[in-house]
């Protein structure tokens, strides 16, 4: 398998996948149920989602492992199954996509806050190490430390993955606040601060995901590109900011055509990998695929 970083350098822009949560719910995931447990209990459902995105044109497909640390899994009585669950997550995606496509293994926040004394930095490192090693064992081609808001937790995750696997490491934050000084995470982290600290921790790819729609992400990606020129950037926008409906459902307003219409601007801002997050599906990824192909033709 080719190295993801080499392929980015050769092809310049790759397409990633979209959201997973809504499809798990559509397949029967209940409120309060552990999504990652499906890697063991409902493997065919996970394979279906991975295959769906590969068929939509994604070069990169994620894993069902966002909440796969022991700190998240312990809420479901599954802390002793970290290795089994994460190995299966990577293996299931790997089994359902072509050999020339990449498995990008997801590692999300633990829910613990270092500054509040919930956990020590060493404990966080060990939890992320346990997850990263299992994902690599399962066949991941790269690891994304994603939807992060705090540099201390993200640094522990990036270091744990970098120092204990041989895989390229992505660091992706969620910038949900638009302030007078620019976009910030809920912990007040700027794109510039994120870039500096994540590169120091060992990240190979930087990026942003969730919270913002594709148009808003253009500004964030441009800021990351200015802060770290030459570093590959990944962007996974939501299909717009969610809108609460009167019936309690959530609407994501960006259509596939809308997201596809911002692809050229995202590329010009510095994006090397473009996919989607909440509210996106295979139709969005197919539209993004078409726009990327057009932009590179």
Rosetta blueprint (number, residue, H / E / L):
1 X L
2 X L
3 X L
4 X H
5 X H
6 X H
7 X H
8 X H
9 X H
10 X H
11 X H
12 X L
13 X L
14 X E
15 X E
16 X L
17 X L
18 X L
19 X L
20 X L
21 X H
22 X H
23 X H
24 X H
25 X H
26 X H
27 X L
28 X L
29 X L
30 X L
31 X L
32 X L
33 X L
34 X L
35 X H
36 X H
37 X H
38 X H
39 X H
40 X H
41 X H
42 X L
43 X H
44 X H
45 X H
46 X H
47 X H
48 X H
49 X H
50 X H
51 X H
52 X H
53 X H
54 X H
55 X H
56 X L
57 X L
58 X L
59 X L
60 X E
61 X E
62 X E
63 X L
64 X L
65 X L
66 X L
67 X L
68 X L
69 X L
70 X H
71 X H
72 X H
73 X H
74 X H
75 X H
76 X H
77 X L
78 X L
79 X H
80 X H
81 X H
82 X H
83 X H
84 X H
85 X H
86 X H
87 X H
88 X H
89 X H
90 X H
91 X H
92 X H
93 X H
94 X H
95 X H
96 X H
97 X L
98 X L
99 X L
100 X L
101 X L
102 X E
103 X E
104 X E
105 X E
106 X E
107 X E
108 X L
109 X L
110 X L
111 X L
112 X L
113 X L
114 X H
115 X H
116 X H
117 X L
118 X L
119 X L
120 X L
121 X H
122 X H
123 X H
124 X H
125 X H
126 X H
127 X H
128 X H
129 X H
130 X H
131 X H
132 X H
133 X H
134 X H
135 X H
136 X H
137 X H
138 X H
139 X L
140 X L
141 X L
142 X E
143 X E
144 X E
145 X E
146 X E
147 X E
148 X E
149 X L
150 X L
151 X H
152 X H
153 X H
154 X H
155 X H
156 X H
157 X H
158 X H
159 X H
160 X H
161 X H
162 X H
163 X H
164 X H
165 X L
166 X L
167 X L
168 X E
169 X E
170 X E
171 X E
172 X E
173 X E
174 X L
175 X L
176 X L
177 X E
178 X E
179 X E
180 X L
181 X L
182 X E
183 X E
184 X E
185 X L
186 X L
187 X L
188 X L
189 X L
190 X E
191 X H
192 X H
193 X H
194 X H
195 X H
196 X H
197 X H
198 X H
199 X H
200 X H
201 X H
202 X L
203 X L
204 X L
205 X E
206 X E
207 X E
208 X E
209 X E
210 X L
211 X L
212 X L
213 X L
214 X H
215 X H
216 X H
217 X H
218 X H
219 X H
220 X H
221 X H
222 X H
223 X H
224 X H
225 X H
226 X H
227 X H
228 X L
229 X L
230 X L
231 X L
232 X E
233 X E
234 X E
235 X E
236 X E
237 X E
238 X L
239 X L
240 X L
241 X L
242 X E
243 X E
244 X E
245 X L
246 X L
247 X L
248 X L
249 X L
250 X E
251 X E
252 X E
253 X L
254 X L
255 X L
256 X H
257 X H
258 X H
259 X H
260 X H
261 X H
262 X L
263 X H
264 X H
265 X H
266 X H
267 X H
268 X H
269 X H
270 X L
271 X L
272 X L
273 X E
274 X E
275 X E
276 X E
277 X L
278 X L
279 X L
280 X L
281 X L
282 X H
283 X H
284 X H
285 X H
286 X H
287 X H
288 X H
289 X H
290 X H
291 X H
292 X H
293 X H
294 X H
295 X H
296 X H
297 X L
